[in-house]
Amino acid sequence: MRLLLDLLLLGHLTMVTYGHPILEAPESVTGPWKGDVNIPCTYGPLQGYTQVLVKWLVQRDLDPVTIFLHDSSGDHIQQAKYRGRLQVSHKVPGDVSLQLNTLEMDDRSHYTCEVTWQTPNGNQVVKDKIIELRVQKVSVSKPTVTTGSGYGFTVPQGMRISLQCQAWGSPPISYVWYKEQTVNQEPIKVAGSSTLLFKHAVVADSGSYFCTAKGRVGSEQRSDIVKFVVKDSSKSLKTKTETPTTMQSPLKATSTVTSFWKWTTEVDGYSGDTSAEPGKGLPTFSIILIISLCCMMVSILAYVMLCRKTSQQEHVYEVAR
């Protein structure tokens, strides 16, 4: 008897040590009417445990009804109502979540995720989780405007770019694009889809834009205004080309200022300051220099004449002797 109890305890400790895969799922999920919903159901794969069966069931009246089954032969959708609307993920090991598209109000119910594994000793273990699915008629949200361009809302001329209007709610959602006009003028409609495309953006496309979104439920919603700017690349190139010409003008002025013969001097009778202006005469230092040169010339001429006179007198004296 003691030996039997020891064996049972050992078996229990072995199960605790190795454990079983544990299913994880939320208690409830809410999806939008006419929209899509993902009902999560996952587990962590364990070594030695092999998944052999996945079932999804829905509560109808008092009895659960199988709507999806996956075994060694593949996927099987058991109810015609769900064909083309239901799929179960197989991309990630341990992920058996249910994707349900185009929700109807009568899809509201309790869904059961059930997984069967084969244990290392050849037995089978079954785990399940019940998730409540709620379906709501959701009013459309305020739309947001985005662009896939790295330039943001300022782009160079000729670029292909699109503005995207996005909102969330019960589909279908209709979108309209508008462009603001001048004061006291109504905005004009420029597109009737979620995408506003500029195949070759031009400067005339610049302006303020906004979009509206209208769903099955609730009132129309309007996005914030975005300022879209298209830059003229040719003008910026022309400005760069003209920059050296502008820089040359001070050089021309300098060459005019340094012209020697076009400067004159004006005397301020009150302050005694002198100012030079082009084309009116010579500066003061030039006048002084000329006067000094003239005096030197006169002195030299007088000296030459004196020397010649003295030489002549000496010659006459010698002849007389």
C-alpha positions as CSV (number, residue, x, y, z in Angstrom):
1,M,0.0,0.0,0.0
2,R,2.8,2.4,0.9
3,L,4.5,1.6,-2.4
4,L,1.3,2.4,-4.4
5,L,1.0,5.8,-2.6
6,D,4.7,6.5,-3.4
7,L,4.1,5.7,-7.1
8,L,1.0,8.0,-7.3
9,L,3.0,10.8,-5.6
10,L,5.8,10.3,-8.1
11,G,3.4,10.5,-11.0
12,H,1.9,13.7,-9.7
13,L,5.3,15.3,-9.2
14,T,6.2,14.3,-12.7
15,M,3.1,16.0,-14.1
16,V,3.8,19.1,-12.1
17,T,7.4,19.2,-13.2
18,Y,6.7,18.8,-16.9
19,G,3.1,20.3,-16.8
20,H,0.6,20.6,-19.7
21,P,0.3,23.3,-22.3
22,I,-1.9,26.2,-21.0
23,L,-4.4,27.9,-23.2
24,E,-4.6,31.7,-22.9
25,A,-7.5,33.8,-24.1
26,P,-9.4,36.9,-23.0
27,E,-12.8,36.7,-21.4
28,S,-14.5,38.9,-24.0
29,V,-13.7,40.5,-27.3
30,T,-15.7,43.4,-29.1
31,G,-15.8,43.8,-32.8
32,P,-17.4,46.4,-35.1
33,W,-20.6,45.6,-37.0
34,K,-19.8,44.8,-40.6
35,G,-16.1,44.8,-39.7
36,D,-13.6,42.1,-38.8
37,V,-12.5,40.7,-35.4
38,N,-9.7,38.5,-34.1
39,I,-10.5,36.2,-31.2
40,P,-7.2,35.4,-29.6
41,C,-6.4,31.8,-28.4
42,T,-2.7,30.8,-27.8
43,Y,-0.6,28.4,-25.9
44,G,3.1,27.8,-25.2
45,P,4.3,24.7,-27.1
46,L,6.0,22.1,-24.8
47,Q,8.5,19.5,-25.8
48,G,6.9,16.1,-26.2
49,Y,3.4,17.4,-26.6
50,T,1.9,17.3,-30.1
51,Q,-1.1,19.2,-31.2
52,V,-3.6,16.7,-32.8
53,L,-6.9,18.6,-32.9
54,V,-8.2,22.2,-32.9
55,K,-11.9,23.0,-32.6
56,W,-13.9,26.2,-32.4
57,L,-17.4,26.0,-31.1
58,V,-20.2,28.6,-30.8
59,Q,-23.1,28.5,-28.3
60,R,-26.4,28.2,-30.1
61,D,-29.4,28.1,-27.7
62,L,-28.1,25.8,-25.0
63,D,-25.8,23.5,-27.0
64,P,-22.3,24.3,-28.4
65,V,-22.0,23.8,-32.2
66,T,-18.7,23.1,-33.9
67,I,-18.0,25.7,-36.6
68,F,-14.3,24.9,-37.3
69,L,-12.1,21.8,-37.0
70,H,-8.5,21.3,-37.8
71,D,-6.9,17.8,-37.7
72,S,-4.2,15.9,-39.7
73,S,-6.3,16.2,-42.9
74,G,-6.5,20.0,-42.8
75,D,-9.1,22.7,-42.0
76,H,-12.8,22.0,-42.0
77,I,-15.5,24.7,-41.7
78,Q,-18.6,23.0,-40.3
79,Q,-21.3,25.7,-40.8
80,A,-22.2,27.2,-44.2
81,K,-22.8,30.6,-42.5
82,Y,-19.1,30.9,-41.7
83,R,-17.7,29.8,-45.1
84,G,-15.6,32.6,-46.6
85,R,-15.7,34.6,-43.3
86,L,-13.7,32.4,-40.9
87,Q,-10.1,31.3,-40.7
88,V,-7.7,30.1,-38.0
89,S,-4.0,31.1,-37.8
90,H,-1.3,28.4,-38.4
91,K,1.7,30.7,-39.0
92,V,3.0,30.7,-35.4
93,P,3.2,27.5,-33.4
94,G,0.8,27.7,-30.5
95,D,-1.4,30.4,-32.1
96,V,-4.9,29.0,-32.9
97,S,-6.7,32.4,-32.9
98,L,-10.0,32.8,-34.8
99,Q,-10.4,35.5,-37.5
100,L,-14.0,36.3,-38.2
101,N,-14.8,38.8,-41.0
102,T,-17.9,40.9,-41.9
103,L,-19.5,40.7,-38.5
104,E,-23.3,40.5,-38.2
105,M,-25.3,41.3,-35.1
106,D,-26.3,37.6,-34.7
107,D,-22.6,36.6,-34.5
108,R,-22.8,37.7,-30.8
109,S,-22.3,34.7,-28.7
110,H,-19.9,32.6,-26.5
111,Y,-17.1,31.0,-28.5
112,T,-15.0,28.0,-27.3
113,C,-11.4,27.4,-28.2
114,E,-10.6,23.7,-27.7
115,V,-7.1,22.1,-28.3
116,T,-6.2,18.4,-28.0
117,W,-2.5,17.3,-27.5
118,Q,-0.9,13.9,-27.4
119,T,1.4,13.6,-24.4
120,P,4.8,12.0,-24.3
121,N,3.3,8.8,-22.9
122,G,0.7,8.5,-25.7
123,N,-2.3,9.8,-23.8
124,Q,-4.4,12.8,-24.9
125,V,-4.9,16.1,-23.1
126,V,-7.8,18.5,-23.9
127,K,-7.9,22.1,-22.9
128,D,-10.5,24.8,-23.7
129,K,-11.3,28.5,-23.2
130,I,-14.6,30.3,-23.5
131,I,-14.6,33.8,-25.0
132,E,-17.6,36.1,-25.3
133,L,-17.9,38.0,-28.6
134,R,-19.7,41.3,-28.6
135,V,-20.7,43.1,-31.8
136,Q,-21.3,46.8,-31.7
137,K,-22.5,49.3,-34.2
138,V,-19.5,51.7,-34.0
139,S,-19.7,55.4,-35.1
140,V,-17.0,56.5,-37.4
141,S,-14.0,58.1,-35.6
142,K,-12.4,61.4,-36.5
143,P,-10.2,60.8,-39.6
144,T,-6.5,61.4,-39.6
145,V,-4.4,62.5,-42.6
146,T,-1.1,60.9,-43.3
147,T,1.4,60.7,-46.2
148,G,3.9,58.0,-47.1
149,S,6.4,60.6,-48.2
150,G,9.6,61.3,-46.3
151,Y,9.1,64.9,-47.2
152,G,5.9,65.2,-45.0
153,F,3.5,67.8,-46.4
154,T,6.2,69.8,-48.1
155,V,7.4,68.3,-51.4
156,P,9.3,69.4,-54.5
157,Q,7.5,70.1,-57.7
158,G,7.0,67.1,-60.0
159,M,6.9,64.5,-57.2
160,R,4.2,61.8,-57.1
161,I,2.6,61.8,-53.7
162,S,-0.7,60.9,-52.1
163,L,-2.5,62.0,-48.9
164,Q,-4.3,59.2,-47.0
165,C,-7.5,59.7,-45.0
166,Q,-8.1,57.0,-42.3
167,A,-11.0,56.5,-39.9
168,W,-12.3,53.6,-37.8
169,G,-15.8,52.4,-37.4
170,S,-18.5,50.1,-38.8
171,P,-17.9,49.8,-42.5
172,P,-18.5,50.7,-45.2
173,I,-16.9,54.2,-44.6
174,S,-17.1,56.8,-47.4
175,Y,-14.5,59.5,-47.7
176,V,-14.4,62.9,-49.4
177,W,-11.5,65.3,-49.9
178,Y,-11.8,69.1,-49.9
179,K,-9.5,72.0,-50.6
180,E,-10.0,75.3,-48.8
181,Q,-10.6,78.4,-50.9
182,T,-10.2,82.2,-50.2
183,V,-12.2,84.0,-47.5
184,N,-16.0,83.7,-47.8
185,Q,-15.8,80.9,-50.3
186,E,-16.9,77.3,-49.8
187,P,-14.3,74.5,-50.0
188,I,-14.3,72.6,-53.2
189,K,-14.5,68.8,-53.5
190,V,-11.3,67.4,-55.1
191,A,-11.7,63.6,-54.5
192,G,-14.3,61.0,-53.4
193,S,-12.0,58.3,-52.0
194,S,-9.7,57.8,-49.0
195,T,-6.7,58.6,-51.2
196,L,-5.9,62.0,-52.7
197,L,-3.3,61.4,-55.4
198,F,-1.0,64.0,-57.0
199,K,0.7,62.2,-60.0
200,H,3.0,65.2,-60.7
201,A,2.6,67.8,-57.9
202,V,2.7,71.4,-59.1
203,V,2.9,74.7,-57.2
204,A,-0.8,75.3,-57.9
205,D,-1.6,72.2,-55.8
206,S,-0.4,74.0,-52.7
207,G,-3.1,74.8,-50.2
208,S,-5.1,73.7,-47.2
209,Y,-6.8,70.3,-47.4
210,F,-9.1,68.3,-45.2
211,C,-11.2,65.1,-45.5
212,T,-14.5,63.8,-44.2
213,A,-15.6,60.3,-43.2
214,K,-19.1,58.9,-43.0
215,G,-20.0,55.4,-41.7
216,R,-23.1,53.4,-41.3
217,V,-23.6,54.7,-37.8
218,G,-23.3,58.3,-36.4
219,S,-22.6,61.6,-38.0
220,E,-20.0,62.7,-40.6
221,Q,-16.6,63.4,-39.1
222,R,-14.0,65.9,-40.4
223,S,-10.2,65.8,-40.1
224,D,-7.9,68.6,-39.1
225,I,-6.8,70.9,-41.9
226,V,-3.3,70.1,-43.3
227,K,-1.2,72.6,-45.2
228,F,0.2,71.0,-48.4
229,V,3.2,72.9,-50.0
230,V,4.8,72.2,-53.4
231,K,8.1,74.0,-53.8
232,D,9.2,75.3,-57.2
233,S,12.7,73.8,-57.6
234,S,13.5,76.0,-60.7
235,K,13.2,79.2,-58.6
236,S,15.6,78.0,-56.0
237,L,18.1,77.0,-58.7
238,K,17.8,80.4,-60.3
239,T,18.4,82.1,-57.0
240,K,21.6,80.1,-56.5
241,T,22.8,81.0,-60.0
242,E,22.3,84.7,-59.4
243,T,24.1,84.8,-56.1
244,P,27.7,85.3,-57.6
245,T,26.5,88.3,-59.7
246,T,25.2,90.0,-56.6
247,M,28.5,89.5,-54.9
248,Q,30.4,91.2,-57.7
249,S,28.7,94.6,-57.3
250,P,30.8,95.7,-54.3
251,L,33.9,95.0,-56.3
252,K,32.7,97.3,-59.0
253,A,32.0,100.0,-56.5
254,T,35.5,99.6,-55.0
255,S,37.2,100.0,-58.4
256,T,35.3,103.2,-58.9
257,V,36.2,104.5,-55.4
258,T,39.9,103.9,-55.9
259,S,40.0,105.8,-59.2
260,F,42.6,108.5,-58.4
261,W,41.6,111.3,-60.7
262,K,37.9,111.4,-59.9
263,W,38.1,112.5,-56.3
264,T,37.7,116.1,-55.0
265,T,37.8,117.7,-51.6
266,E,35.1,119.7,-50.0
267,V,35.7,121.8,-46.9
268,D,33.1,122.0,-44.2
269,G,33.3,125.7,-43.1
270,Y,32.1,124.8,-39.6
271,S,33.9,121.7,-38.6
272,G,36.9,121.7,-40.9
273,D,36.3,118.2,-42.1
274,T,37.1,117.2,-45.6
275,S,35.0,114.8,-47.7
276,A,35.9,113.3,-51.1
277,E,33.4,112.7,-53.9
278,P,34.1,111.2,-57.3
279,G,34.5,113.5,-60.4
280,K,34.7,117.0,-58.6
281,G,38.5,117.7,-58.4
282,L,41.7,116.7,-56.6
283,P,42.2,115.9,-52.9
284,T,44.2,118.2,-50.6
285,F,47.3,116.2,-50.5
286,S,47.4,116.2,-54.4
287,I,47.2,120.0,-54.5
288,I,50.0,120.4,-51.9
289,L,52.1,117.9,-53.8
290,I,51.7,119.9,-57.0
291,I,52.5,123.2,-55.3
292,S,55.7,121.7,-53.8
293,L,56.7,120.3,-57.2
294,C,56.2,123.7,-58.8
295,C,58.3,125.5,-56.1
296,M,61.1,122.9,-56.6
297,M,61.0,123.5,-60.4
298,V,61.2,127.3,-59.9
299,S,64.1,126.9,-57.4
300,I,66.0,124.6,-59.9
301,L,65.4,127.0,-62.8
302,A,66.6,130.0,-60.7
303,Y,69.8,128.1,-59.6
304,V,70.5,127.1,-63.2
305,M,70.1,130.6,-64.5
306,L,72.4,131.9,-61.7
307,C,75.1,129.4,-62.5
308,R,75.0,130.3,-66.2
309,K,75.2,134.0,-65.5
310,T,78.3,133.6,-63.2
311,S,80.0,131.4,-65.8
312,Q,79.6,134.1,-68.5
313,Q,81.0,136.8,-66.3
314,E,84.1,134.8,-65.5
315,H,84.6,134.2,-69.3
316,V,84.4,137.9,-70.2
317,Y,86.9,138.7,-67.5
318,E,89.5,136.3,-68.8
319,V,89.1,137.6,-72.4
320,A,89.7,141.2,-71.1
321,R,92.9,140.2,-69.5
